[in-house]
């Protein structure tokens, strides 16, 4: 397996990936492209004596995929406002979109089978939400009022550039785009997602000037490592995406195949459980799921303990309460052991629902200790010690039968609370201190 794809699969198994969906994934549903939308709008309004001027100007811009230039020309010569064009876009998408009964003909069915929580999209239509069956209704990123840490609590689709249900939200012109990206709140929300997760762009083509400008503008928010699925890229394109846009390309070839089939193969490889065979670790054969009942779960080794974890959130939370260096070092070892154990369970095919049920019990034990220890004595070091002790002999209860020879060690049990502390969506702290003076 390609090394970049291997790293992407590791990130997926750690719930660290957010899909970023572009128009390409909606192509099977006959949703008009930007160019097609602009041509249809031009036909509607270029029917008077200046119609030829409008058509010629729009065609000139479309030849170089300059969609903003084309939109500006329509607005100028046909004397239209953004609202007029927004309404036409919503109408055209609704008229053109078709239903597809066969789920094998599109990739939204593949996404629905995966364990993503948040989905970002620049698409205007609602096809993504319809197929992945979210817990919440779609939302505009710019309209989010709750904490960015809560974005990952429920499965949801987040539209960045508006949607057809409310045509006035559609970002179509250069001025509306620039207005959106000058919004400080919008930028902070986007940055908060990109800084804590790996974005996976799919359905984008860099032949479109709009898309390349879009990704270039996103670069200022893209801290960390992010990926893009791209069809038939050249070596120069792959290098450009890495150097100019900060994206790692996962390439696929469409010769004798299709975008849908090749993207499906990649998504399947990302989501299939596995155990890495490098350095003595077990591996599944041919990328096939490993039988959870016949797989030995390997624990962390000495090489795993050499990681620098000082930038990790769980580590920073311990430092925040002035926990001693020796205790932080020990907690870091517990974290490494637990992270390796949980990752191996996922790779061996254990149900995510079972893993989440176990982590719920861990969080409950932590909250119980917080109430009984910290709120009574105000001692963060004592709280940490009590939590470790309470988790050491973790009882799997009715789930024990699912583990058999995969039961965790004491160190792995103690590290579970630090895994939860690493998750920005979980309220695990070791006292009253918060970063940036956040309220308790």
N, C-alpha and C positions, 0 to 999 in steps of 0.2 A: 504494500500500500504506500502511496505517496506520503512523504513525511509530513507535508502540510495538512493533508487530509487526516492523517493519524492524530495530529495535534488538535484539529477541529473536532474529531470524534471524542478525544479526551475532554475537551471543553464542554461538549454536549452532555457527556455523562456526568459532568459536574454542574449541570444546569446553568452554564455560563454563556449560552448562545441565544441571541435575539435575531430572528429572521427579519430582513429588511426587503420587502416585496416590491418589485417594479412591474411595469405594464406587461412585460413578456409573459408572466404567468397567467394573465387574463386573456392572452391572444386566442386560445381555443374557444373562448366564449364569444368571439367576434366583437369584442370591445374595440372601438375605433382607436387607432393610434393618434398621437398628436397631429401628425401630418394629415391624416384623414379627417380629423375633426376640423382642422383649419380650412381644408379644401371645401368641406360641406358648408361651413359658415360663409366662406367667400362666395360660393354659388348663390347663397340666399340673398346676400346684400350687394353683390356686384352685378346688378341687373338694370342699372340706369346708364346714362351717357358716360359716367366716369368708371363704369364697370370694368372696361378693359384695362384701365390704369391700375385698378385694384388687383385684378387677376395677375397682370404682368409683374407687379411689385411683390405680391405674395409668392408667386412661382419663383421669382429670383431669390427670395429668402429661403424658400423650402429646398431649393437645389443644394444649399449648403447646410441644411438642417437647422437654420436659424429661426426657430419657432417664435421667439420673442420679437424678432424683427417683423415677422409675418403678422403677428397679433397687433403690434404697434401700427402697422400699415393699415390693417382693417379698421382699427379704432379711429385713425386719423382721417382716412379718405371716405369711410362710410359713416363717419360721425357717430360712433358707438361708444358706450361706456362699458366698463368691466361687467356690470350687471347684465347687460344685453348678451354678452358673449358667454357668461357663466350659465345663463338660462338655456342658451342654445346647446352648450356642451352637455348639460344634464339631460336635455331632451334627446339628443342624438345617441347618447350612451344607452338610455333606457329603450330607445327604439331598436337599436342594433343588437344589443346583448341577447344571446340565446341561452336556453337551458341545456345542460348536458347530463343525460341520465347515466351514461357509462363513465364511471369514476376513473377508468384507466386512461381516459383521454386528456386528463389535466393533472397538475401536481398539487392542487389544493387538497385532494384526497390523501396524498402522501403526507402533507403537513399535518393533517387532522389526526394521523396515527402517531405522531410524535409528541414529546412531552414539553414543548415550548409553552411558556406562559404569556409573554408579551410578543406581539407582532407589530412591526412598524411598516407602513406602506405609504407610497406617494400616489397610489391609485385613487381614483375618484369613486369607483363603483364599490359595491358591498359584497362582492363574490367571496372574498376571503372569509369574512365573518359568517356568511351563510354556510360554508363548508366545514369550518373548524369548530363550530358550535361553542362559542365563547360563553363564559359565565356572565359577562357584562356586555352591554351595548357598546358599539364602536364609539370612540371619543376622539376629539381633536387634541393633538398634543398641546397646542397653544391655550386650550381651555381648561387644562388640568388645574384643579384648585387644591388637591390634596398633596401630601408630601411625596416627593419623587421616590422615596423608599417604598411607598405603598403601591407603586405601579406594578410590581411583580406579585402582588397578593392574589390576584385573580387572573384567569385567562382572559385577555382582551386584545382587540385590534385598535391600534392608535394611528389615525390618519394624520399625515403631516401637511398635506396640501388641500384639505377639504374633501367633501363627498357630495354625491348627487342628491342625497336626502335634503340637503340645505345648499342650494346652488350658490348662495351668497358667500359661502366659505371657500369656494374653489379658487385656488391660486393659479392664475393663468397668464397674467401679463407680467412684464418685467417689473413694473412698479409694485404690484401686489407681492411678488416674490421678494423684492428688496425690503419691502415693509415688514414682511414676516421675519426675515432673517436679521433685521435690525432690532427685533423685540428681544430685550435682554432675558426676560423670563423664558421665552422659547429656547433660546440658546442654552440657558442653564439646565433646562429639563433634558434637552437632547444630550448635553455633555454628561449629565448624571447617569444616563443610560449607557452611553458609549464608554464611560470610564470604568464601569463596574461589570460590563458584559462584552462579549465578542460579537460584533455585528456580522451577519451573514447576508450579503447582498445577492439577490437572485432576481432574474427577470429584467436585467438592465443591459443595454447595449451602448457601448462607447462610440458608436457611429453617430449617435445623436449629440449635437452640441449642448443641448439642454442638460442631458444626463451627465456629460463630462464636467460641465460647469457646476452642476449640483453636487457631485462627489467632491470636486475641488473645494467647494464652499464648506462641505462637511468636514474636511480634513482638520480644520481648527478645533473640532469637537472630538476627533477620533484619537484619543489617547489609548495606547495599548495596541493589541493585535486584532485586526479585522479582516474578513475574507470576502471574496466575490466569486460566484460561479459564472464562468464565461465560456461561450462557445467558440471553438476554433481560434484561440488567440495566438498571435505571433509572439516570438521571444521578446521582440521590442515592446509589444503591448504589455506583456507581463512585467517587464522591467519598468516601464513607464508607470504602471499602476502602483508598483511598490515604491518607486522613488518619488513620484509626483503626488500620489494620492494616499500613500501609506497603506495600501491594500495588498493582501496576499491572494493570488489567483489560484482557484481550483479549476483547472481547465477540463473541458470535455469536447469530444468530436461528434459532429452530427452527420458525417458521411455514412450512408446506409443506415441511418437511425433518425432520431428526432430530438428536439429539445426536451420534450416531456419524458421520453424514455431515458435519456442520459442524466437528466436532473434526478429522476426517480432512483437511478442506480446510486448516485452520490448520496442522496438522502437516506437510502437504505443502508449504505456503508456507515454513515454517521451514526445511525440509531441502533444498529445491531450490537448486542453485548459481545464482549471479547475479553480475552486475557492476553496481554502482551507476552511474547516469547523471548524478548530481548533480555540478556543477562540472567537467564535461568527462569524467567517467568513463563507460565503456561500460556498457550495460544490456541484459539479455535482454528479449525481447518478451512481454508478458502473463504474466510470472512463469514462463516456460518455461525449462528448463535451457539454458544456453549451450553451444554446440558447442565442446569443448575444443580442437579442431583448427583452428578459425577465429577464435579470440579473441585479441586483442592484450592482453598482460599489461602494465598500466601500473605504473610504480614510484611510490615516495613523492615527494611534492612539497614545496615549501618550507612550505606551510601545515601539513603533517603534522609538521614538526620543531618546531612551537611548543607541543607538548604538554608539560604538567608531569608528568614521570615519577618524581618523587621518592618517591612512595608505592608504586611498583612493586617487586615482590620482587627482580627482577634488579638494580635500582638499589641497593636496600638491601644486597644481598650485596657489591656493589663497595665501598660505603661501609664495610662491616664490616671490610674488609681495608685501609682507608685508601688506596685507589687515588686518585690525584690527580684534582682536579675536571675538568681538561681531558680526561683519559682517560675519565672517567665520561661527560662530555658527548659525546665521540666514540662511545663504546660505545652511548649512548642513541640516537644517530643511526643506528648500525648496527641497533639493535633495531627502530626505527621502519621502516627500509627493509625489513628481513626480515619483520616482522609484516605489512606491506602486501603483500609478495610472496607469502607463504604463503596469506594470506586470498584473494588474487586467484586463486591456483592452485585452491583449493577451490571458489571461486565459478565458475571456468571448467570445473569438472567433473573435475579430475584426481583419480584414485583416492586415497583416504585411505591405502590400503596402501602406495602408492608414496611419498607424502609421509612416512609413518612410517619407511619404509626409508631414506630420505635422512637423516632426523633421527637414526636409529640410527647411521649412519656419522659424523655430526657428533659425537654423544656419544662414539663410539669414539675419534675424533681428540682430543677433549678429555681423555679418560682417559689416552690415550697421552702427551699433553703434560704432564699432571699428574704422571705417574710419572717421566717423563724430566727435567722441569724443576723443578717445585715440590719433589718429594721429594728431589731432588739438591741444590737450592740454596736452597729455602725462600723464594723471592722471588715474591710474588703479582703484582707489576707485570710481571715478566718472563714469568710464566705467561700472563697476559692477552695480552701482546704476541705470544707464540709461538702461542697458540691462534688469534688473529686472522690471523696470517701463514699458518698451516697451512690455514685455511679460505678464504683469499682466492682461490685458484685451484682451487676445488672441482671435482673430476672426477665427472660424473654417471655415468660408467661405462656399464653396460648399460642404464641408465634414460635415457640421453641422447636416444634416439630418441623418447621420449615427450614431450620438451620442445620440440624444434625451435627455434622463435623465442621460446620462453618461458624460456630460460636466465637464470639470475640474474646480477646484477652482483657485483662484489667486495664492495661494502658490504652487499648483501643476504646474501651468504654469511657474512660476519663476524658478522652479527647473529643467525644461526641459533643460536649457542651461548647468546645472551642470551634467546632465546625458550625454550630448554630450562631456563635458570636461573629463568625466570619461573614455570615449572611446579613446584608444590610437591611433586609426586610424583617429580621428577627430582633426583638428588643432584649438583647442579652448584654447586660452591663454589670460591672463589679462594684458599683457604688452610685453616687449621685452625679459624678462628673460626666459632662457630655462634650463632644467636639463642637467648636464654634458656638458655645453657650447654648446648645439645644436644650429645650425644656425637658424635664425628666419625664 
